[in-house]
Amino acid sequence: MTETQALIENRPPSVATILLERVEATPDAEAYRYPVPAPSGQGPDTWASLTWGQAAERILAIAAGLADLGVQAEERVALSSATRVEWILADLGVLCSGAATTTVYPSTNAEETAFILSDSESRVLIAENAAQLAKAREHRADLPGLAHVVVIDEKDAIPADGDPDGWVLSLAELERRGAARLEAEPQTVRERIAALRSDQLATLIYTSGTTGRPKGVRLPHDTWSYMARAIQATGMVRPDDVQFLWLPLAHVFGKVLTCSQISTGHVSAIDGRQDRIAENLQAVRPTYMAAVPRIFEKVYNGVAAKAREGGGAKYKIFRWAAEVAREYARVSQDNFRRTGIRTVPFGLAAQHKIADALVYAKIREAFGGRLRACVSGASALPVDIGLFFSGAGIHILEGYGLTETSAASFVNPGEAYRTGTVGKPLPGTEVRIADDGEILLRGPGIMAGYHGLPEKTAEVLESDGWFHTGDIGELSPDGYLRITDRKKDLIKTSGGKYVAPTEIEGRFKALCPFVSNAVVHGADRNYCTALLALDEPTLMTWAAEHGLAGKSYAEVVADPQTTELVQGYVERVNEGLQRWQTIKKFRLLPRDLDVEHGELTPSLKLKRPVVERRYKDLIEEMYEGAREK
């Protein structure tokens, strides 16, 4: 048995046990770093830390506090909060108590929050602040099983008229109750941890879903224990890493990062405020970070827009440097694949050195200057953008997984990463491609099923453990997976040709710095069209330079100059497509797509049916007078 096999096969039944092992091994090492806002919001944040020993003290107190509230094994405790250190402490407290965490995005509206709390039969809600408390209070009559709401921000833990006695308490109060319980019964939490079974429910994550009501995905303790050990075994993260963690922890991608950190023992700096990402990168100077493709797209578009603002010469230098970066990445990755050494011809290396001094070094510094690797997941990263960052020295390791597979089924293997693929399966995960191209997975990371939905479970999970992902892909001879599209998103034109919309949408984002989101349409039509949403900061900078200063975003989008600008990029995108894939017509949307309007999931995935319904008139307008076959 290899060391990797031993690490995975001898894994404990729960991450709770891994946590106790971590605390025993490195009690005084830094575990979590978190921002402390300056008084009255004046000045920059300072950063405080918790050691593993200090974190464990709070985690065990939360677990004991939940036990004091009467929470039993596998009962659900919901958690609705933005990404912050208390989210992790609370989640691990739930885990150590033997209960199961129901995750709720803080952006979820009151009605859907109530549905999740009811469907999961959550006994306790840990709410970040008054806004999250208000959602539970609004639907309290529909939630008779919700016995308590624990509020993280102590100033907001204020009972209201009509609240049952003791219904609202603060997280600090819960920890005090837990500490008292531990003083009286020192082993109460450790006994609960020792009793945990690998098949016991640990987490209930509701898919944000692109259509219909969300489904609760049941993930037992073993899925997280497996993920923690398997990610550690890849060597992707190291004990001396500093991770910047800003992803939503209600999402499976964010959650899995908290488990792998405990197993590896590195530091995580935690702050979910997306408007502080740039500032925090400078403060934290991470060596490792996970992100979704939209972040890299925005950085790329921002760099391109800044170069454009600097005038024609500066923009020309940027475009040259971008092409050098892509060619450098292609050649070096190809040579590594063939020889195991990243080499490039002398002439290309010389160009790259000049471009590095002029462009790439500044980009690396914007990420903090120490970034060893990024992991990108949740949706596809446009290949040209991935190659650009690779050539610029920002190594993006694309990965792949679903909520139903505990997030990380595939990841690119360190230095051997290949842009445009999602890498190789984690040790212990099996993959096969079905006759229709669908990716099937089997292994310890697969869910137990959908909560209360056996029919839905049977549709995707076979009796022998194979899970149907709904994604189409292909494997290279040496095991690298490339995702080509969602099975349900494939477009079949009225002429019988299949089109992969995400591939074309990715080309738009990579080629046109003005495009923020693209939706390609064409199912049962005789040609393809696109709805394009533009990036507001980039567009408005361009507008000011072209006689449109002072106009609103919607007015700029409606201006013929903007249509002409985008038309040029559409033609360039079409040059690289087959005839039946080309975009014959497009329409510019009056605003960008967003989570608030329900067009993107909280992990920024496109809700295609929602967008197509909302802009049905624009789509139909593009097909008026067209002869359908």
C-alpha positions in Angstrom: 0.0 0.0 0.0 1.4 3.4 -1.0 1.6 6.3 1.5 -1.2 8.1 -0.4 -3.5 5.0 -0.2 -2.7 4.5 3.5 -3.5 8.2 4.2 -6.9 7.9 2.5 -7.9 4.3 3.4 -7.0 4.8 7.1 -8.9 8.1 7.4 -11.0 8.7 10.5 -14.8 8.6 10.4 -15.1 12.3 10.7 -13.3 15.7 10.2 -14.0 16.2 14.0 -11.4 13.5 14.7 -9.0 15.1 12.3 -9.5 18.4 14.1 -8.6 16.9 17.5 -5.5 15.3 15.9 -4.6 18.7 14.4 -5.0 20.5 17.8 -2.9 17.9 19.6 -0.1 18.1 16.9 0.1 21.9 16.6 -1.9 23.6 19.3 0.1 26.9 19.2 0.3 27.2 15.4 -1.8 29.9 13.7 -5.0 28.5 12.3 -7.2 31.4 11.3 -6.6 35.0 10.5 -9.6 37.4 10.4 -10.1 41.2 9.9 -11.0 43.5 12.8 -12.5 46.7 11.4 -11.1 50.0 12.6 -13.3 51.9 15.1 -16.1 53.8 13.3 -14.8 52.4 10.0 -11.9 54.9 10.0 -8.7 53.5 8.5 -7.8 50.0 7.3 -8.7 46.8 9.0 -6.2 45.1 11.3 -5.9 41.3 11.3 -6.2 39.1 14.4 -5.4 35.4 14.7 -6.6 32.2 16.4 -4.2 29.3 17.1 -5.5 25.8 16.7 -5.8 25.5 20.4 -7.8 28.7 20.7 -10.0 27.8 17.9 -10.7 24.4 19.4 -11.7 25.9 22.7 -14.4 28.0 21.0 -15.5 25.1 18.7 -15.9 22.7 21.7 -17.8 25.4 23.6 -20.2 25.8 20.7 -20.7 22.1 20.5 -21.4 21.8 24.2 -23.7 24.8 24.0 -25.7 23.1 21.3 -25.9 20.0 23.4 -27.1 22.2 26.3 -29.9 23.4 24.0 -31.0 19.8 23.5 -29.6 19.2 20.0 -29.2 15.5 19.3 -27.1 13.5 16.8 -28.0 14.2 13.1 -30.5 16.9 14.0 -30.0 19.9 11.7 -28.5 23.2 12.8 -28.9 25.8 10.0 -26.1 28.3 9.4 -26.9 31.6 7.5 -24.0 33.9 7.4 -21.4 35.5 5.1 -17.9 34.1 5.0 -16.2 35.0 8.3 -14.2 33.1 11.0 -17.4 32.5 13.1 -18.9 30.5 10.2 -16.1 28.0 10.4 -16.1 27.8 14.2 -19.9 27.3 14.2 -19.9 24.7 11.5 -17.2 22.7 13.3 -19.1 23.1 16.5 -22.1 21.6 14.9 -20.0 18.8 13.5 -18.4 18.1 16.9 -21.8 18.0 18.6 -22.9 15.2 16.4 -25.6 17.4 14.6 -25.6 18.2 10.9 -25.2 21.7 9.4 -27.8 23.0 6.9 -26.1 25.7 4.9 -28.1 28.8 3.8 -26.7 31.6 1.7 -27.2 35.0 3.4 -28.5 36.4 0.1 -31.4 33.8 0.1 -34.7 35.6 0.4 -37.0 35.0 3.4 -39.4 32.7 1.6 -36.7 30.3 0.3 -34.9 30.5 3.7 -38.1 29.3 5.3 -38.4 26.5 2.8 -34.9 25.3 3.5 -35.4 25.5 7.3 -38.6 23.6 7.0 -37.5 21.0 4.5 -34.4 20.3 6.5 -36.3 20.3 9.8 -33.6 22.4 11.4 -33.9 22.7 15.2 -31.5 25.7 15.5 -30.6 28.5 13.2 -27.2 30.3 13.6 -27.9 33.6 12.0 -25.2 36.2 11.3 -27.1 39.4 12.1 -30.5 41.1 12.4 -31.2 40.7 8.7 -30.9 36.9 8.9 -32.8 36.8 12.2 -35.7 38.8 10.6 -36.1 36.1 7.9 -36.7 33.4 10.5 -38.9 35.7 12.5 -41.1 36.5 9.5 -41.9 32.8 8.9 -41.7 31.6 12.6 -45.4 30.4 12.4 -44.4 28.1 9.6 -41.3 26.7 11.5 -42.7 25.1 14.7 -39.6 22.9 14.9 -37.1 25.8 15.0 -36.4 26.0 18.8 -33.7 28.7 18.8 -31.9 31.3 16.8 -28.3 32.0 17.7 -27.1 35.4 16.4 -23.4 35.8 15.7 -23.4 39.6 16.0 -24.1 40.0 19.7 -25.7 43.5 19.3 -28.4 42.0 17.1 -29.4 39.2 19.4 -32.4 41.2 20.7 -35.6 39.3 21.5 -38.8 40.9 20.1 -42.3 41.0 21.3 -43.9 37.7 20.6 -40.7 35.7 20.5 -40.9 32.5 22.7 -38.8 32.7 25.9 -35.2 32.0 25.1 -35.8 31.7 21.3 -33.1 34.3 20.6 -29.6 34.2 22.1 -26.1 35.3 21.0 -23.3 33.1 19.9 -21.3 34.5 22.8 -24.0 33.4 25.2 -24.1 29.9 23.5 -20.3 29.6 24.0 -20.7 30.7 27.7 -23.4 28.0 28.2 -21.1 25.5 26.5 -18.1 26.4 28.6 -20.2 25.9 31.8 -21.4 22.5 30.5 -17.8 21.5 29.7 -16.7 22.5 33.2 -19.4 20.2 34.7 -19.0 17.4 32.1 -15.5 17.8 30.5 -15.8 14.8 28.2 -19.3 15.5 26.9 -18.2 16.7 23.4 -15.3 14.2 23.0 -17.8 11.4 23.7 -20.0 12.7 21.0 -17.1 12.9 18.6 -16.0 9.3 19.5 -19.6 8.2 18.7 -19.7 9.7 15.2 -20.1 7.2 12.4 -18.7 7.7 8.9 -22.2 7.2 7.3 -23.8 9.7 9.7 -25.2 12.9 8.2 -22.8 15.8 8.5 -24.0 18.5 6.1 -27.1 19.3 4.2 -26.4 21.6 1.3 -29.2 22.9 -0.8 -28.3 23.3 -4.4 -29.0 26.9 -5.6 -30.3 25.2 -8.7 -30.8 26.7 -12.1 -34.5 25.8 -12.1 -37.2 25.0 -9.5 -36.9 24.5 -5.7 -33.4 23.7 -4.3 -32.7 20.1 -3.4 -31.0 19.2 -0.2 -27.8 17.2 -0.8 -27.0 14.8 2.0 -23.3 14.6 2.7 -22.2 12.2 5.4 -19.1 12.6 7.6 -17.0 10.3 5.4 -17.3 12.5 2.4 -15.5 15.3 4.2 -13.0 13.1 5.9 -12.2 11.6 2.5 -11.9 15.1 0.9 -9.6 16.3 3.7 -7.2 13.4 3.3 -7.4 13.1 -0.5 -6.6 16.8 -1.0 -3.7 16.6 1.4 -2.4 13.6 -0.5 -2.3 15.5 -3.8 0.3 17.9 -2.3 -1.8 20.8 -3.8 -1.7 22.6 -0.4 1.2 22.6 2.0 1.5 23.1 5.8 3.4 26.4 5.3 0.7 27.9 2.9 -1.3 31.0 3.7 -4.8 30.7 2.1 -7.0 33.6 1.4 -10.6 32.3 1.8 -13.4 34.6 0.6 -15.7 32.1 -1.2 -19.2 31.6 0.2 -18.9 28.9 2.8 -22.5 27.9 2.2 -21.3 26.6 -1.1 -19.6 23.2 -1.3 -16.4 24.7 -2.9 -15.8 26.9 0.1 -16.8 24.2 2.6 -14.3 21.7 1.3 -11.4 24.2 1.7 -12.1 24.3 5.4 -11.8 20.5 5.7 -8.5 20.2 3.7 -7.0 23.1 5.8 -7.5 21.1 9.0 -5.9 18.0 7.6 -2.9 20.0 6.2 -2.5 22.5 9.0 -1.9 25.7 7.0 -3.2 29.2 7.8 -6.5 30.5 6.4 -7.2 34.2 6.2 -11.0 34.6 6.1 -13.0 37.5 4.8 -16.0 37.1 2.5 -16.4 40.8 1.6 -15.9 40.8 -2.2 -15.4 44.6 -2.3 -12.3 44.1 -0.1 -10.6 41.3 -2.2 -8.0 43.6 -3.8 -7.2 45.3 -0.5 -7.1 41.9 1.3 -4.7 40.4 -1.2 -2.2 43.1 -0.3 -2.8 42.6 3.4 -2.7 38.8 3.5 -0.2 38.2 0.7 -1.5 34.6 0.2 0.5 31.7 -1.3 -2.7 29.9 -2.2 -6.3 31.0 -3.1 -9.4 29.4 -4.6 -11.7 31.5 -6.8 -14.5 31.2 -9.4 -13.7 32.1 -13.1 -15.6 35.4 -12.9 -12.9 36.8 -10.6 -10.1 36.0 -13.1 -12.3 37.4 -15.9 -12.8 40.7 -14.0 -9.1 41.0 -13.2 -8.2 40.4 -16.9 -10.8 42.9 -18.1 -9.6 45.4 -15.5 -6.0 45.1 -16.6 -7.0 45.5 -20.3 -9.2 48.5 -19.5 -6.4 50.2 -17.5 -4.0 49.6 -20.4 -6.5 51.1 -22.8 -6.9 54.2 -20.6 -3.1 54.7 -20.8 -3.3 55.3 -24.6 -2.8 53.5 -27.8 0.9 52.6 -27.2 0.3 51.2 -23.7 -2.7 49.2 -25.0 -0.6 47.9 -27.9 2.0 46.7 -25.4 -0.6 45.0 -23.3 -2.1 43.1 -26.3 1.4 42.0 -27.3 2.2 40.9 -23.8 -1.1 39.0 -23.6 -0.3 37.0 -26.7 3.3 36.3 -25.5 1.9 35.0 -22.2 -0.5 32.7 -24.0 2.1 31.4 -26.4 4.6 30.9 -23.5 2.0 29.0 -21.6 1.0 26.8 -24.6 4.6 25.9 -25.4 5.9 25.4 -21.9 2.9 23.2 -20.9 3.2 21.2 -24.1 6.9 20.6 -23.5 6.3 19.6 -19.9 3.7 17.1 -21.1 6.3 15.6 -23.5 9.5 15.9 -21.5 8.7 16.8 -17.9 10.5 20.1 -18.3 9.0 23.5 -18.9 11.1 24.9 -21.7 10.5 27.4 -24.4 12.6 28.6 -27.4 15.2 31.3 -26.7 13.3 34.0 -28.7 10.0 33.4 -26.9 11.9 33.4 -23.5 13.5 36.8 -24.4 10.1 38.3 -25.3 8.6 36.9 -22.1 11.3 38.5 -20.0 10.5 41.9 -21.4 6.8 41.4 -21.1 7.3 40.3 -17.5 9.0 43.5 -16.6 6.4 45.6 -18.4 3.2 43.8 -17.5 3.2 40.5 -15.6 5.2 41.5 -12.5 2.5 44.2 -11.8 -0.3 41.6 -12.1 1.5 39.2 -9.7 2.0 42.0 -7.2 -1.7 42.8 -7.4 -2.3 39.3 -6.1 0.0 39.9 -3.2 3.3 38.9 -4.8 3.6 35.5 -3.2 0.9 33.5 -4.9 2.1 30.0 -5.6 -1.2 28.7 -7.1 -4.9 29.4 -7.5 -7.6 26.8 -7.8 -10.5 27.7 -10.0 -13.8 25.8 -9.9 -17.7 26.1 -9.9 -17.8 26.8 -13.7 -15.5 26.7 -16.7 -12.5 29.1 -17.0 -12.1 30.5 -20.6 -9.0 28.8 -22.0 -7.5 32.1 -23.3 -7.8 33.7 -19.9 -6.3 30.7 -18.2 -3.4 30.7 -20.7 -2.8 34.4 -20.1 -2.5 34.0 -16.3 -0.4 30.9 -16.7 2.1 32.8 -18.9 2.0 35.7 -16.5 3.0 33.5 -13.6 -0.4 33.2 -11.9 -0.8 29.4 -12.0 -4.5 28.5 -12.1 -5.2 24.9 -11.3 -8.7 24.2 -12.6 -10.8 21.6 -10.7 -14.2 20.0 -11.1 -16.9 18.7 -8.8 -20.5 19.2 -7.8 -22.3 19.6 -4.6 -23.3 16.0 -5.0 -19.6 15.0 -5.1 -18.4 17.1 -2.2 -16.9 19.7 -4.6 -13.4 18.3 -5.5 -13.6 15.3 -7.7 -10.8 16.4 -10.1 -8.0 18.9 -9.8 -5.0 19.7 -11.9 -1.8 18.2 -10.5 0.5 21.1 -9.5 3.3 21.8 -11.9 1.8 19.3 -14.4 -1.4 21.3 -14.8 -2.9 21.7 -18.2 -5.0 24.8 -19.0 -8.4 23.9 -20.5 -8.7 20.7 -18.5 -9.9 20.1 -14.9 -7.0 17.7 -14.3 -7.1 14.2 -12.9 -9.4 12.5 -10.4 -8.6 12.7 -6.7 -7.0 9.5 -5.3 -9.9 7.1 -4.6 -12.3 8.6 -7.1 -13.3 6.6 -10.2 -14.5 8.1 -13.5 -15.9 6.7 -16.7 -17.5 8.3 -19.8 -20.9 7.0 -20.8 -21.8 6.2 -24.4 -23.5 9.6 -24.8 -20.4 11.4 -23.4 -21.8 12.0 -19.9 -19.2 11.9 -17.0 -20.0 9.3 -14.3 -18.2 9.3 -11.0 -17.9 6.9 -8.1 -16.1 7.1 -4.8 -16.2 8.2 -1.1 -17.0 11.8 -2.0 -20.4 10.9 -3.5 -23.6 12.1 -1.7 -25.9 9.7 0.2 -28.8 11.2 -1.8 -31.2 14.1 -2.0 -33.0 14.8 1.3 -36.5 13.4 1.2 -36.4 12.8 -2.6 -35.7 9.1 -3.3 -37.1 9.4 -6.9 -34.7 12.3 -7.7 -31.8 10.4 -6.1 -32.6 7.3 -8.2 -32.4 9.5 -11.4 -28.7 10.3 -10.8 -27.3 7.7 -8.5 -27.1 4.0 -9.6 -27.3 1.1 -7.1 -23.6 0.3 -7.7 -22.6 3.8 -6.7 -22.1 5.5 -10.1 -23.2 9.1 -10.1 -24.5 10.8 -13.3 -23.0 14.3 -13.3 -25.1 15.7 -16.2 -21.8 17.1 -17.7 -20.3 16.0 -21.0 -16.6 15.5 -21.2 -13.7 13.6 -22.6 -10.6 11.9 -21.0 -7.1 12.2 -22.4 -5.1 8.9 -22.7 -3.2 9.9 -19.5 -6.3 10.7 -17.5 -6.9 14.5 -17.8 -10.6 15.4 -18.0 -11.9 18.2 -20.3 -15.5 19.4 -19.7 -17.2 20.2 -23.0 -20.7 21.2 -21.7 -23.7 20.5 -19.5 -25.7 17.6 -21.0 -28.9 19.6 -20.5 -27.4 22.8 -21.9 -26.3 21.3 -25.3 -28.2 23.1 -28.1 -29.5 21.2 -31.1 -30.3 23.5 -33.9 -33.3 22.9 -36.2 -30.7 21.8 -38.8 -29.7 18.9 -36.4 -26.3 20.3 -35.4 -25.2 20.3 -31.8 -23.7 23.4 -30.3 -22.0 23.8 -26.9 -23.1 27.2 -25.7 -20.6 27.5 -22.8 -17.7 27.1 -25.2 -18.9 30.0 -27.2 -19.7 32.1 -24.2 -16.2 31.5 -22.8 -14.7 32.8 -26.1 -16.7 36.0 -25.7 -15.4 36.6 -22.2 -11.8 35.8 -23.3 -11.8 37.9 -26.5 -14.0 40.9 -25.6 -13.0 42.8 -22.4 -16.3 44.5 -22.4 -18.4 41.3 -22.1 -19.3 40.4 -18.5 -21.9 37.6 -19.2 -23.0 35.9 -22.4 -26.0 33.7 -23.1 -26.0 31.8 -26.4 -29.4 30.6 -27.7 -30.3 28.4 -30.6 -32.2 25.3 -29.5 -34.6 24.3 -32.3 -33.7 27.4 -34.3 -31.9 27.6 -37.6 -29.1 29.8 -36.3 -27.5 30.9 -33.0 -28.0 34.2 -31.3 -26.6 35.8 -28.1 -27.6 38.0 -25.3 -24.6 40.0 -24.1 -24.2 41.8 -20.8 -21.4 44.3 -20.6 -18.9 45.0 -17.8 -20.0 48.4 -16.4 -16.6 49.9 -15.2 -14.9 48.9 -18.5 -17.7 50.1 -20.6 -18.1 53.5 -18.9 -14.4 54.2 -19.2 -14.6 53.5 -22.9 -17.8 55.7 -23.1 -16.1 58.7 -21.6 -13.4 58.5 -24.3 -16.0 58.3 -27.1 -18.3 61.3 -26.5 -20.7 59.5 -24.2 -19.5 61.0 -20.9 -22.4 61.8 -18.5 -24.7 59.1 -19.9 -26.1 56.3 -17.8 -25.0 52.7 -18.3 -28.3 51.8 -19.9 -28.0 54.8 -22.3 -24.4 53.8 -23.3 -25.6 50.3 -23.9 -28.3 51.6 -26.2 -26.0 53.8 -28.2 -25.2 52.7 -31.8 -21.5 53.2 -31.1 -21.6 50.5 -28.4 -23.4 48.1 -30.8 -20.8 48.8 -33.4 -18.0 48.2 -30.9 -19.4 44.8 -29.8 -20.2 43.8 -33.4 -16.4 43.8 -34.1 -15.8 41.4 -31.3 -18.7 39.2 -32.4 -17.1 38.9 -35.8 -13.8 37.9 -34.2 -15.5 35.3 -32.1 -17.2 33.9 -35.2 -13.9 33.5 -37.0 -13.0 30.6 -34.8 -16.3 28.8 -35.0 -17.9 26.3 -37.3 -20.6 27.8 -39.6 -23.5 26.4 -37.6 -22.0 27.8 -34.3 -21.6 31.4 -35.4 -23.6 34.1 -33.8 -25.8 35.6 -36.5 -27.5 38.3 -34.2 -27.0 39.6 -30.7 -28.7 42.0 -28.3 -27.1 44.0 -25.5 -28.8 43.7 -22.2 -29.8 46.9 -20.3 -27.9 45.8 -17.2 -25.5 43.0 -16.1 -26.8 39.7 -14.9 -26.6 39.3 -11.1 -27.5 37.2 -8.1 -30.0 39.7 -6.8 -32.3 39.3 -9.8 -32.0 35.5 -9.7 -30.0 35.2 -13.0 -26.8 33.9 -11.4 -26.4 31.4 -8.5 -24.5 32.6 -5.5 -21.4 30.9 -7.0 -22.0 33.0 -10.1 -23.2 30.2 -12.4 -25.6 31.3 -15.1 -29.2 30.4 -14.6 -29.9 30.0 -18.3 -33.7 29.4 -18.1 -34.2 32.4 -15.9 -32.4 34.7 -18.3 -34.1 33.3 -21.4 -37.5 33.8 -19.8 -36.7 37.3 -18.7 -35.5 38.4 -22.1 -37.8 36.3 -24.2 -38.9 39.3 -26.2 -35.3 40.1 -27.2 -34.7 36.5 -28.2 -37.8 36.4 -30.3 -36.9 39.7 -31.9 -33.7 38.1 -33.2 -35.6 35.4 -35.0 -38.4 37.5 -36.5 -38.8 36.7 -40.2 -36.3 33.8 -39.9 -37.3 30.7 -41.9 -37.4 27.8 -39.5 -36.7 24.3 -40.7 
